[in-house]
Amino acid sequence: MNKLISNKNAFVLLIIILTCITYSPVFHNNFINFDDDIYVTDNFHIKEGITLKNFQWAFTAVYAKNWHPLTWLSHMIDIQIFGMNPFGHHLTNLIFHLFNSFLLFLILQRMSDFYWKSLIVMALFALHPMHVESVAWISERKDVLSTFFWMLAIWSYTYYVKKTSIKLYLPVCACFILSLLAKPMAVTFPFVLLLLDHWPLGRWKKTSVKTHNCKILQHPLHILILEKIPLFLISVTSCAITFYAQNKGGALGSFELYSLKTRVANAIISYTRYIFKMLYPFDFGILYPHPGMPQLHFLIIASLFLILMTGLSILTFRRCPWMFTGWFWYLGILFPVIGIAQVGAQGMADRYTYTPMIGIYILVVWAIEHLFYTKKLSKKTMSSLSGLLVPILVVALSILTFHQSRYWKDSATLFQHTIDITNNNYIAHNNLANAMMKNGQIKKAIFHYSEALLIKPDYSLALGNIGIAFAKLGRTDDALKSYLKALAIDPENEEILTNMGNVFSNSENKENAIDYYEKAIFYNPDYVKAHINLGNLLMKSGDLDKAKSHYVKVLNINLDHKEIAHNQIGNLLAKTGDLDSAINHYLLALKITPDYKDAHNNIGVAFARKGNLNKAVSHFKKALGITPGDPDIEKNLNKALGLLKNNKINGD
């Protein structure tokens, strides 16, 4: 046993290695169609990487209903290093999770001086399947990144409490600010420090039990609160910015949708359900729909549990100080996202427990040791039990987490699993249908859009999406009916208005198409799809000047789809015979998107018209490499090769 303890640092390394193995499926996982498009794959600023303009955007823009500049910068850095390969983005998330796990161990061990209990808490945090969402979801970079700086802030605090000085206080503030710049959920940090002051630091004068760390001075509680005034001011500022950002983005749920009574009831249920899911680590999904008002008997049971645990932690404030800290850690950190201020359509989310659940891990681990102690078990018996049960627990959690990580393989796998484990999940049906649309499974997609609409008939997003599916199948009347239903619910939706325009454009109803495109632009002047589609229609009609104005508008908006605008301006210039200018725009399109098939084909045609057949052949071949078997491109290539062969025969 002495030899085992002397090599105990190897156990920390073992947990880290085991965590890497456990999360290894994420390296084969793709981006998903839920937030990853907003955060990475369809975000023009992120896809450009680190530039001065994008750096400024990260700190000034309210985007995706949030303000978290450090998160945006981390995604840009990933693009700079890994490009659009999801492997690298997943790797970054896992690295931060490993750092967070290790820092948690260092903090607990430094504060409490209990190695083995700190190690077990680290293992629970690192390996519990409840945290897969925070690690395996690329969009949840904000979670692991914010926690990294949050842990560094607590680590800095362990130095400050030994020798209180402004010099040592500043790193605490700096790390806390960085944590908030990644995700505002860290606002409860000052409250957490007060809990740690009670236990394990023992800084509360007269009320705290002195721990091993006798060098730390005790102070009256009001002094400890005053000490954290700068941190509380930082929290208040962050709350104000977050409220502004989410209110501006429409993320805050209406009290007309869920009354305060319903929100409070759901919060009580959620507090209890999270603990149940921690103890019964199965059936984790990406989204749990808001259940509305829970049944009375469930609400009573959950309320009694919360009252019992809260009362017990207060009654054992001095005798079991770890219980007070652990329980209120959980209640306090989770409070901002428990649903009192409703954000989104979910009733709860596993990612919200990433840091709050640490409090429960602490409570459980220290409680079990306390139980063994009160039963007066010998150290040898305790060591034997721990040596048997802890490895079994660690292995079991590793297997479950490994299995859970595999569900994040792609959108179809993830949302099918979520549908399997939840009820009435209209959002999961919609996103599964989106994945099937991308894979060309249009009829299956229509089935799941229909399932979403059976659950929520006024779900405008699914109405718009099923309209797109109907249009792809040529069911124009069904598409129009779906779009009109969606517009009755959301009349200013620029995407649905544009899709209506597309239907009329395809049916040669120019006037109606233009009307809907212009409505979309009226409600959102920066909606590039409407500008591009309207430009295409005007160019087809011969109104080249107006068409060009819409393409130029897309370039000035400086968002995504700039390559399409350059390609279309090239087509417009080619129509007028200005082939050199057309080629320049095609090249700009290819600079943005090197595998843009249409641009390769169009520049090939332009080069062929100029007589530069070698370059034309090169671009036609590149276009065929992107979409093999395309009959139009094959025709262009064969024609260019024929001309090239004739030129060689004639000696040109």
C-alpha positions as CSV (number, residue, x, y, z in Angstrom):
1,M,0.0,0.0,0.0
2,N,2.9,2.4,0.8
3,K,4.4,1.7,-2.6
4,L,1.0,2.4,-4.2
5,I,0.7,5.7,-2.4
6,S,4.2,6.7,-3.3
7,N,3.3,6.3,-6.9
8,K,-0.1,7.9,-6.5
9,N,0.6,10.6,-9.1
10,A,0.4,7.9,-11.7
11,F,-3.3,7.6,-11.0
12,V,-3.9,11.1,-12.1
13,L,-2.1,10.3,-15.4
14,L,-4.2,7.1,-15.6
15,I,-7.4,9.1,-15.4
16,I,-6.2,11.5,-18.1
17,I,-5.3,8.6,-20.4
18,L,-8.5,6.8,-19.7
19,T,-10.5,10.0,-20.5
20,C,-8.7,10.3,-23.9
21,I,-9.6,6.7,-24.7
22,T,-13.1,7.1,-23.5
23,Y,-13.7,10.2,-25.7
24,S,-11.8,8.7,-28.7
25,P,-15.1,8.3,-30.8
26,V,-15.3,12.1,-31.1
27,F,-12.4,12.1,-33.4
28,H,-14.5,10.4,-36.0
29,N,-17.5,12.6,-35.4
30,N,-18.7,15.3,-37.8
31,F,-20.2,18.8,-37.3
32,I,-23.9,18.6,-36.6
33,N,-26.8,20.7,-37.9
34,F,-27.7,22.1,-34.6
35,D,-25.7,25.3,-33.7
36,D,-22.5,24.0,-35.3
37,D,-23.7,25.8,-38.5
38,I,-24.1,29.0,-36.6
39,Y,-20.9,28.7,-34.7
40,V,-18.6,27.3,-37.4
41,T,-19.7,25.8,-40.7
42,D,-21.9,28.6,-41.9
43,N,-20.3,31.5,-40.0
44,F,-18.4,33.7,-42.5
45,H,-16.4,35.4,-39.8
46,I,-15.3,32.1,-38.2
47,K,-14.5,30.5,-41.6
48,E,-12.2,33.4,-42.5
49,G,-10.1,32.7,-39.4
50,I,-8.2,35.4,-37.4
51,T,-8.2,38.8,-39.0
52,L,-8.3,42.3,-37.6
53,K,-11.9,42.7,-38.8
54,N,-13.0,39.4,-37.4
55,F,-11.3,40.1,-34.1
56,Q,-13.3,43.4,-33.9
57,W,-16.5,41.5,-34.8
58,A,-16.0,39.0,-32.0
59,F,-16.0,41.8,-29.4
60,T,-18.6,44.0,-30.9
61,A,-21.3,41.7,-32.4
62,V,-24.3,40.2,-30.6
63,Y,-24.5,37.0,-32.6
64,A,-26.3,33.6,-32.0
65,K,-28.2,35.5,-29.3
66,N,-25.0,35.8,-27.2
67,W,-22.0,37.9,-26.6
68,H,-19.0,35.7,-25.9
69,P,-16.0,37.0,-27.9
70,L,-13.4,34.6,-26.5
71,T,-15.5,31.7,-27.8
72,W,-15.6,33.2,-31.3
73,L,-11.8,33.7,-31.2
74,S,-11.2,30.1,-30.1
75,H,-13.2,28.8,-33.1
76,M,-11.3,31.2,-35.4
77,I,-8.0,29.8,-34.1
78,D,-9.3,26.3,-34.8
79,I,-10.1,27.2,-38.4
80,Q,-6.6,28.8,-38.7
81,I,-5.0,25.5,-37.6
82,F,-7.3,22.8,-38.7
83,G,-9.5,24.4,-41.4
84,M,-12.9,22.7,-41.6
85,N,-11.7,19.3,-40.5
86,P,-14.0,18.5,-37.5
87,F,-11.2,16.3,-36.0
88,G,-9.2,19.4,-34.8
89,H,-12.3,21.1,-33.4
90,H,-13.1,18.0,-31.4
91,L,-9.5,17.7,-30.3
92,T,-9.6,21.3,-28.9
93,N,-12.7,20.6,-26.9
94,L,-11.2,17.4,-25.4
95,I,-8.0,19.1,-24.5
96,F,-9.9,21.8,-22.5
97,H,-11.9,19.0,-20.8
98,L,-8.6,17.3,-19.8
99,F,-7.2,20.5,-18.4
100,N,-10.5,21.2,-16.5
101,S,-10.4,17.7,-15.0
102,F,-6.8,18.1,-13.9
103,L,-7.3,21.6,-12.5
104,L,-10.2,20.4,-10.5
105,F,-8.0,17.7,-8.9
106,L,-5.3,20.2,-8.2
107,I,-7.7,22.7,-6.6
108,L,-9.5,20.1,-4.4
109,Q,-6.2,18.5,-3.3
110,R,-4.6,21.9,-2.6
111,M,-7.6,23.1,-0.6
112,S,-8.6,20.0,1.3
113,D,-5.3,18.0,1.3
114,F,-7.2,14.8,0.5
115,Y,-5.6,13.1,-2.4
116,W,-7.8,10.1,-3.0
117,K,-11.1,11.9,-2.6
118,S,-10.0,14.7,-4.9
119,L,-8.9,12.0,-7.4
120,I,-12.3,10.3,-7.3
121,V,-14.1,13.7,-7.9
122,M,-11.7,14.3,-10.8
123,A,-12.6,10.9,-12.3
124,L,-16.4,11.5,-11.9
125,F,-16.0,14.9,-13.6
126,A,-13.8,13.5,-16.4
127,L,-15.7,10.4,-17.2
128,H,-19.4,10.8,-16.4
129,P,-21.5,10.5,-19.5
130,M,-23.6,13.5,-18.4
131,H,-20.7,15.7,-19.6
132,V,-20.4,14.2,-23.1
133,E,-22.6,17.0,-24.5
134,S,-20.2,19.7,-23.3
135,V,-17.2,17.9,-24.8
136,A,-18.5,16.2,-28.0
137,W,-20.5,19.1,-29.2
138,I,-18.2,21.6,-31.1
139,S,-20.7,24.4,-30.4
140,E,-20.2,23.8,-26.6
141,R,-16.6,25.1,-26.9
142,K,-17.9,28.0,-24.7
143,D,-18.6,25.5,-21.9
144,V,-15.2,23.9,-21.7
145,L,-13.4,27.1,-22.5
146,S,-15.3,29.1,-19.8
147,T,-14.7,26.4,-17.3
148,F,-11.0,26.4,-18.0
149,F,-10.6,30.0,-17.0
150,W,-13.1,29.5,-14.2
151,M,-10.8,26.8,-12.8
152,L,-7.8,29.0,-13.2
153,A,-9.6,31.7,-11.3
154,I,-10.2,29.4,-8.4
155,W,-6.6,28.1,-8.6
156,S,-5.4,31.7,-8.4
157,Y,-7.7,32.2,-5.4
158,T,-5.9,29.4,-3.5
159,Y,-2.7,31.6,-3.6
160,Y,-4.6,34.8,-2.7
161,V,-6.1,33.3,0.5
162,K,-2.6,32.4,1.7
163,K,-1.3,35.9,1.4
164,T,-4.1,38.4,0.7
165,S,-2.9,41.2,-1.5
166,I,-4.1,43.2,-4.5
167,K,-1.2,41.7,-6.6
168,L,-2.6,38.2,-6.0
169,Y,-6.3,39.3,-6.3
170,L,-5.8,40.7,-9.8
171,P,-5.2,37.3,-11.5
172,V,-8.5,36.0,-9.9
173,C,-10.4,38.9,-11.5
174,A,-8.6,38.5,-14.8
175,C,-9.3,34.8,-15.1
176,F,-13.0,35.4,-14.0
177,I,-13.4,38.0,-16.7
178,L,-11.9,35.6,-19.3
179,S,-14.3,32.9,-18.2
180,L,-17.3,35.3,-18.7
181,L,-16.0,36.3,-22.1
182,A,-16.3,32.6,-23.1
183,K,-19.7,32.0,-21.4
184,P,-21.7,34.2,-19.1
185,M,-22.9,31.2,-16.9
186,A,-19.8,31.9,-14.8
187,V,-21.5,34.8,-13.1
188,T,-22.0,32.8,-9.9
189,F,-18.2,32.7,-9.3
190,P,-18.1,35.1,-6.3
191,F,-20.8,33.0,-4.6
192,V,-18.7,29.9,-5.2
193,L,-15.7,31.5,-3.6
194,L,-17.8,32.3,-0.5
195,L,-18.7,28.6,-0.3
196,L,-15.1,27.6,-0.6
197,D,-14.2,30.1,2.1
198,H,-16.5,28.1,4.4
199,W,-15.1,24.7,3.3
200,P,-12.5,23.5,2.6
201,L,-10.6,26.8,3.3
202,G,-12.2,27.5,6.6
203,R,-12.1,31.3,6.3
204,W,-15.5,32.1,8.0
205,K,-14.7,33.3,11.5
206,K,-16.6,31.4,14.3
207,T,-18.8,29.5,11.8
208,S,-16.3,27.5,9.8
209,V,-14.4,24.5,11.1
210,K,-10.7,25.1,10.8
211,T,-9.2,22.7,8.2
212,H,-5.7,21.4,7.9
213,N,-4.7,24.7,6.3
214,C,-4.1,26.6,9.6
215,K,-2.0,29.3,7.8
216,I,-5.2,30.7,6.3
217,L,-6.6,33.6,8.4
218,Q,-10.3,33.6,9.4
219,H,-12.5,36.7,8.9
220,P,-16.1,37.7,9.7
221,L,-18.5,36.8,6.9
222,H,-19.2,40.5,6.0
223,I,-15.5,41.1,5.4
224,L,-15.3,38.1,3.1
225,I,-18.3,39.5,1.2
226,L,-16.8,43.0,1.0
227,E,-13.6,41.3,-0.3
228,K,-15.6,40.0,-3.3
229,I,-17.3,43.3,-4.2
230,P,-15.2,43.7,-7.4
231,L,-16.1,40.2,-8.5
232,F,-19.8,40.9,-7.8
233,L,-19.6,44.1,-9.9
234,I,-18.1,42.1,-12.8
235,S,-20.9,39.6,-12.5
236,V,-23.6,42.3,-12.6
237,T,-22.0,43.8,-15.7
238,S,-21.9,40.4,-17.4
239,C,-25.6,39.8,-16.5
240,A,-26.6,43.1,-18.0
241,I,-24.7,42.4,-21.2
242,T,-26.2,38.9,-21.4
243,F,-29.7,40.1,-20.8
244,Y,-29.3,42.7,-23.6
245,A,-27.8,40.1,-26.0
246,Q,-30.4,37.4,-25.4
247,N,-33.3,39.8,-25.4
248,K,-32.1,41.4,-28.7
249,G,-31.7,37.9,-30.2
250,G,-35.2,36.9,-29.0
251,A,-33.8,34.0,-26.9
252,L,-35.7,34.9,-23.7
253,G,-38.9,33.0,-23.6
254,S,-42.1,34.9,-23.3
255,F,-44.0,34.7,-20.0
256,E,-47.1,34.3,-22.1
257,L,-45.7,31.0,-23.3
258,Y,-44.6,29.7,-19.9
259,S,-45.9,31.4,-16.8
260,L,-43.7,32.2,-13.9
261,K,-45.5,29.4,-12.0
262,T,-44.7,26.9,-14.8
263,R,-41.1,28.0,-14.9
264,V,-40.6,27.7,-11.2
265,A,-42.2,24.2,-11.2
266,N,-40.0,23.1,-14.1
267,A,-36.9,24.4,-12.2
268,I,-37.8,22.4,-9.1
269,I,-38.3,19.2,-11.3
270,S,-35.1,19.9,-13.2
271,Y,-32.9,20.3,-10.1
272,T,-34.1,16.8,-9.0
273,R,-33.9,15.2,-12.5
274,Y,-30.3,16.3,-13.0
275,I,-29.3,14.4,-9.8
276,F,-31.3,11.4,-10.9
277,K,-29.6,11.4,-14.3
278,M,-26.2,11.6,-12.5
279,L,-27.1,8.6,-10.4
280,Y,-28.7,6.7,-13.3
281,P,-26.4,7.7,-16.2
282,F,-28.5,6.6,-19.2
283,D,-30.7,8.1,-21.9
284,F,-28.8,11.4,-22.5
285,G,-30.1,13.4,-25.5
286,I,-29.2,16.7,-27.1
287,L,-32.5,18.4,-26.3
288,Y,-35.3,17.7,-23.8
289,P,-38.4,19.7,-24.8
290,H,-40.0,21.9,-22.2
291,P,-42.7,19.7,-20.5
292,G,-44.9,22.6,-19.4
293,M,-46.5,22.4,-16.0
294,P,-45.4,19.1,-14.4
295,Q,-47.8,16.7,-12.7
296,L,-48.5,17.6,-9.1
297,H,-47.2,14.5,-7.4
298,F,-43.9,14.8,-9.2
299,L,-43.6,18.4,-8.2
300,I,-44.4,17.5,-4.5
301,I,-41.8,14.7,-4.5
302,A,-39.1,17.0,-6.1
303,S,-39.9,19.9,-3.7
304,L,-39.7,17.6,-0.6
305,F,-36.3,16.3,-1.8
306,L,-34.9,19.8,-2.3
307,I,-36.2,21.0,1.0
308,L,-34.8,17.9,2.8
309,M,-31.3,18.3,1.2
310,T,-31.2,22.0,1.8
311,G,-32.3,21.6,5.5
312,L,-29.9,18.8,6.1
313,S,-27.0,20.8,4.6
314,I,-27.8,23.8,6.9
315,L,-28.2,21.6,10.0
316,T,-24.9,19.9,9.4
317,F,-23.2,23.3,8.5
318,R,-20.4,22.7,11.0
319,R,-20.4,19.0,11.4
320,C,-20.4,18.2,7.7
321,P,-19.2,21.5,6.1
322,W,-18.5,19.7,2.7
323,M,-22.3,19.0,2.4
324,F,-23.2,22.7,2.7
325,T,-20.6,23.7,0.1
326,G,-21.3,20.9,-2.3
327,W,-25.1,21.3,-2.1
328,F,-25.2,25.1,-2.5
329,W,-22.5,24.9,-5.1
330,Y,-24.9,22.8,-7.2
331,L,-28.0,24.9,-6.5
332,G,-26.1,28.2,-7.0
333,I,-24.2,27.6,-10.2
334,L,-27.1,25.9,-11.9
335,F,-29.6,28.7,-11.0
336,P,-28.8,31.0,-14.0
337,V,-29.8,28.3,-16.4
338,I,-32.5,26.4,-14.4
339,G,-35.3,28.0,-16.5
340,I,-36.6,30.8,-14.4
341,A,-35.5,33.1,-17.2
342,Q,-36.4,30.7,-20.1
343,V,-33.9,30.6,-22.9
344,G,-34.7,28.3,-25.9
345,A,-37.3,25.5,-26.2
346,Q,-35.6,23.0,-23.8
347,G,-36.8,22.2,-20.3
348,M,-33.3,21.2,-19.2
349,A,-30.0,20.4,-20.9
350,D,-27.1,18.1,-19.8
351,R,-24.5,20.7,-20.8
352,Y,-25.8,23.0,-18.0
353,T,-24.5,20.6,-15.4
354,Y,-20.8,20.7,-16.5
355,T,-19.6,22.7,-13.5
356,P,-22.7,22.6,-11.1
357,M,-22.5,18.8,-10.8
358,I,-19.0,19.1,-9.3
359,G,-20.8,20.1,-6.1
360,I,-22.7,16.9,-6.0
361,Y,-19.6,14.8,-6.8
362,I,-17.9,16.5,-3.8
363,L,-20.9,15.9,-1.6
364,V,-21.3,12.2,-2.5
365,V,-17.6,11.3,-2.2
366,W,-17.1,13.0,1.1
367,A,-20.4,11.7,2.4
368,I,-19.4,8.1,1.6
369,E,-16.1,8.5,3.4
370,H,-18.0,10.1,6.3
371,L,-20.4,7.1,6.4
372,F,-17.5,4.7,6.5
373,Y,-15.9,6.7,9.3
374,T,-19.1,6.8,11.4
375,K,-19.4,3.0,10.9
376,K,-15.9,2.8,12.5
377,L,-14.6,0.7,9.6
378,S,-10.8,0.1,9.8
379,K,-8.6,1.9,7.3
380,K,-7.7,-1.5,5.8
381,T,-11.4,-2.3,5.2
382,M,-12.0,1.2,3.8
383,S,-9.0,0.8,1.5
384,S,-10.2,-2.7,0.3
385,L,-13.7,-1.4,-0.4
386,S,-12.4,1.6,-2.2
387,G,-9.9,-0.5,-4.2
388,L,-12.8,-2.7,-5.4
389,L,-15.7,-0.3,-5.9
390,V,-13.9,2.8,-7.3
391,P,-12.3,0.9,-10.3
392,I,-15.6,-0.7,-11.1
393,L,-17.3,2.7,-11.0
394,V,-14.6,4.3,-13.2
395,V,-14.7,1.5,-15.8
396,A,-18.5,1.5,-15.9
397,L,-18.6,5.3,-16.4
398,S,-15.9,5.0,-19.1
399,I,-17.9,2.5,-21.1
400,L,-21.1,4.5,-20.8
401,T,-19.3,7.7,-21.9
402,F,-17.6,5.9,-24.8
403,H,-21.0,4.7,-26.0
404,Q,-22.6,8.1,-25.5
405,S,-19.8,9.8,-27.5
406,R,-20.6,7.6,-30.5
407,Y,-24.1,9.1,-30.8
408,W,-22.5,12.4,-31.7
409,K,-21.2,10.8,-34.9
410,D,-23.4,12.9,-37.2
411,S,-26.8,14.7,-37.1
412,A,-28.9,11.8,-38.2
413,T,-27.4,9.4,-35.5
414,L,-27.7,12.0,-32.8
415,F,-31.3,13.1,-33.4
416,Q,-32.6,9.6,-34.1
417,H,-31.2,8.7,-30.6
418,T,-32.7,11.8,-29.1
419,I,-36.1,10.9,-30.6
420,D,-35.8,7.3,-29.2
421,I,-35.2,8.5,-25.6
422,T,-37.6,11.5,-25.4
423,N,-41.3,12.2,-26.1
424,N,-42.9,14.7,-28.4
425,N,-39.5,16.1,-29.5
426,Y,-40.6,18.1,-32.5
427,I,-37.2,19.9,-32.7
428,A,-35.3,16.5,-32.9
429,H,-37.7,15.4,-35.7
430,N,-37.1,18.6,-37.6
431,N,-33.3,18.3,-37.3
432,L,-33.3,14.6,-38.2
433,A,-35.4,15.6,-41.3
434,N,-32.8,18.3,-42.2
435,A,-30.0,15.6,-42.0
436,M,-32.0,13.3,-44.3
437,M,-32.6,16.2,-46.7
438,K,-28.9,16.7,-46.9
439,N,-28.4,13.0,-47.6
440,G,-31.1,13.1,-50.4
441,Q,-33.7,11.1,-48.4
442,I,-36.5,13.6,-49.2
443,K,-39.4,11.2,-48.5
444,K,-38.0,10.2,-45.2
445,A,-37.4,13.9,-44.4
446,I,-41.1,14.7,-45.2
447,F,-42.1,11.9,-42.7
448,H,-40.1,13.5,-39.9
449,Y,-41.2,17.1,-40.7
450,S,-44.8,15.7,-40.6
451,E,-44.1,14.1,-37.2
452,A,-42.8,17.4,-35.9
453,L,-45.9,19.2,-37.1
454,L,-48.2,16.6,-35.5
455,I,-46.6,17.4,-32.2
456,K,-46.5,21.2,-32.8
457,P,-48.7,22.3,-35.7
458,D,-47.6,25.9,-35.4
459,Y,-43.9,25.1,-35.7
460,S,-43.1,27.5,-38.5
461,L,-39.6,26.2,-39.0
462,A,-40.8,22.7,-39.9
463,L,-43.6,24.2,-42.1
464,G,-40.9,26.1,-44.0
465,N,-38.7,23.0,-44.3
466,I,-41.4,20.7,-45.4
467,G,-42.2,23.2,-48.1
468,I,-38.6,23.0,-49.4
469,A,-39.0,19.2,-49.4
470,F,-42.2,19.4,-51.4
471,A,-40.7,21.8,-53.8
472,K,-37.7,19.4,-54.4
473,L,-40.2,16.6,-55.3
474,G,-42.1,19.0,-57.7
475,R,-45.1,19.2,-55.4
476,T,-45.5,22.9,-56.0
477,D,-49.0,23.3,-54.6
478,D,-48.1,21.5,-51.3
479,A,-45.0,23.6,-51.0
480,L,-47.0,26.8,-51.4
481,K,-49.6,25.7,-48.8
482,S,-46.8,24.9,-46.3
483,Y,-45.1,28.3,-46.9
484,L,-48.4,30.2,-46.6
485,K,-49.1,28.4,-43.3
486,A,-45.6,29.3,-42.1
487,L,-46.0,32.9,-43.1
488,A,-49.4,33.1,-41.3
489,I,-47.4,32.4,-38.1
490,D,-44.2,34.3,-39.0
491,P,-45.1,36.8,-41.7
492,E,-41.7,38.5,-41.6
493,N,-39.6,35.4,-42.1
494,E,-37.1,36.3,-44.8
495,E,-36.2,32.6,-45.5
496,I,-39.8,31.5,-46.1
497,L,-40.5,34.6,-48.2
498,T,-37.4,33.8,-50.3
499,N,-38.5,30.2,-50.7
500,M,-41.9,31.4,-51.9
501,G,-40.1,33.5,-54.4
502,N,-38.2,30.4,-55.5
503,V,-41.4,28.4,-56.2
504,F,-42.8,31.3,-58.3
505,S,-39.5,31.8,-60.1
506,N,-39.3,28.1,-61.1
507,S,-42.9,28.3,-62.4
508,E,-42.0,31.3,-64.5
509,N,-44.2,33.6,-62.5
510,K,-41.7,36.5,-62.5
511,E,-43.9,39.1,-60.9
512,N,-44.9,37.1,-57.8
513,A,-41.3,35.9,-57.5
514,I,-39.9,39.4,-57.5
515,D,-42.6,40.5,-55.0
516,Y,-41.6,37.8,-52.5
517,Y,-37.9,38.4,-52.9
518,E,-38.3,42.1,-52.3
519,K,-40.5,41.5,-49.2
520,A,-37.7,39.3,-47.9
521,I,-35.2,42.1,-48.5
522,F,-37.5,44.6,-46.9
523,Y,-37.7,42.7,-43.7
524,N,-34.0,41.8,-43.7
525,P,-31.9,44.0,-46.1
526,D,-28.8,41.9,-45.5
527,Y,-30.4,38.5,-46.4
528,V,-28.0,37.4,-49.1
529,K,-30.1,34.5,-50.5
530,A,-32.9,36.8,-51.5
531,H,-30.4,39.2,-53.1
532,I,-28.8,36.4,-55.0
533,N,-32.0,34.8,-56.2
534,L,-33.5,38.1,-57.2
535,G,-30.3,38.9,-59.1
536,N,-30.5,35.5,-60.8
537,L,-34.1,36.2,-61.9
538,L,-33.3,39.7,-63.1
539,M,-30.2,38.5,-65.1
540,K,-32.3,35.7,-66.7
541,S,-34.9,38.4,-67.6
542,G,-32.1,40.5,-69.2
543,D,-32.1,43.3,-66.6
544,L,-28.3,43.1,-66.1
545,D,-27.8,46.4,-64.2
546,K,-30.4,45.6,-61.5
547,A,-29.1,42.1,-61.2
548,K,-25.5,43.3,-60.7
549,S,-26.7,45.7,-58.0
550,H,-28.0,42.8,-55.9
551,Y,-24.8,40.8,-56.4
552,V,-22.7,43.8,-55.4
553,K,-24.9,44.2,-52.3
554,V,-24.0,40.7,-51.3
555,L,-20.3,41.5,-51.6
556,N,-20.8,44.7,-49.4
557,I,-22.7,42.8,-46.7
558,N,-19.5,40.9,-46.1
559,L,-21.2,37.7,-44.9
560,D,-21.3,34.2,-46.4
561,H,-22.1,33.4,-50.1
562,K,-19.7,36.0,-51.5
563,E,-18.3,33.3,-53.8
564,I,-21.8,32.9,-55.3
565,A,-22.0,36.7,-55.9
566,H,-18.6,36.7,-57.6
567,N,-19.6,33.7,-59.8
568,Q,-22.9,35.4,-60.8
569,I,-21.2,38.7,-61.6
570,G,-18.8,36.7,-63.7
571,N,-21.7,35.1,-65.6
572,L,-23.2,38.6,-66.0
573,L,-20.0,40.0,-67.4
574,A,-19.5,37.0,-69.7
575,K,-23.0,37.7,-71.2
576,T,-21.7,41.2,-72.1
577,G,-18.6,39.8,-73.6
578,D,-16.2,41.2,-71.0
579,L,-14.4,37.8,-70.5
580,D,-11.3,39.2,-68.7
581,S,-13.4,40.8,-66.0
582,A,-15.6,37.7,-65.8
583,I,-12.5,35.5,-65.3
584,N,-11.3,37.8,-62.5
585,H,-14.6,37.3,-60.6
586,Y,-14.6,33.5,-61.2
587,L,-11.0,33.5,-59.7
588,L,-12.2,35.5,-56.7
589,A,-15.0,32.9,-56.2
590,L,-12.5,30.1,-56.3
591,K,-10.2,31.9,-53.9
592,I,-13.0,31.8,-51.3
593,T,-14.3,28.3,-52.2
594,P,-11.6,26.3,-54.1
595,D,-14.0,23.4,-54.7
596,Y,-16.8,25.5,-56.2
597,K,-17.9,23.4,-59.2
598,D,-19.9,26.0,-61.0
599,A,-17.1,28.5,-60.9
600,H,-14.7,26.0,-62.3
601,N,-17.1,25.2,-65.1
602,N,-17.9,28.8,-65.9
603,I,-14.2,29.9,-65.9
604,G,-13.5,26.9,-68.2
605,V,-16.2,28.2,-70.6
606,A,-14.7,31.7,-70.5
607,F,-11.2,30.5,-71.1
608,A,-12.5,28.3,-74.0
609,R,-14.1,31.4,-75.5
610,K,-10.8,33.3,-75.2
611,G,-9.1,30.4,-77.0
612,N,-7.1,29.3,-73.9
613,L,-8.1,25.6,-74.2
614,N,-5.4,24.2,-71.8
615,K,-6.8,26.3,-68.9
616,A,-10.3,25.5,-69.9
617,V,-9.6,21.7,-69.9
618,S,-7.9,22.1,-66.5
619,H,-10.9,23.8,-64.9
620,F,-13.4,21.4,-66.5
621,K,-11.4,18.4,-65.1
622,K,-11.4,20.1,-61.6
623,A,-15.2,20.6,-61.8
624,L,-15.7,16.9,-62.8
625,G,-13.4,15.9,-59.9
626,I,-15.9,17.6,-57.5
627,T,-19.0,16.2,-59.2
628,P,-18.1,13.2,-61.3
629,G,-20.5,12.3,-64.2
630,D,-22.0,15.8,-64.6
631,P,-23.3,15.7,-68.2
632,D,-23.0,19.4,-68.9
633,I,-19.4,19.6,-67.6
634,E,-18.5,16.4,-69.5
635,K,-19.9,17.9,-72.7
636,N,-17.8,21.1,-72.2
637,L,-14.7,19.1,-71.4
638,N,-15.1,16.8,-74.5
639,K,-15.7,19.9,-76.7
640,A,-12.6,21.6,-75.4
641,L,-10.5,18.5,-75.8
642,G,-11.8,18.1,-79.4
643,L,-10.8,21.7,-80.2
644,L,-7.4,21.2,-78.6
645,K,-6.8,18.1,-80.6
646,N,-7.8,19.8,-83.8
647,N,-5.5,22.7,-83.0
648,K,-2.6,20.3,-82.5
649,I,-3.3,18.5,-85.8
650,N,-3.4,21.8,-87.6
651,G,-0.2,22.8,-86.0
652,D,-1.6,25.7,-84.0
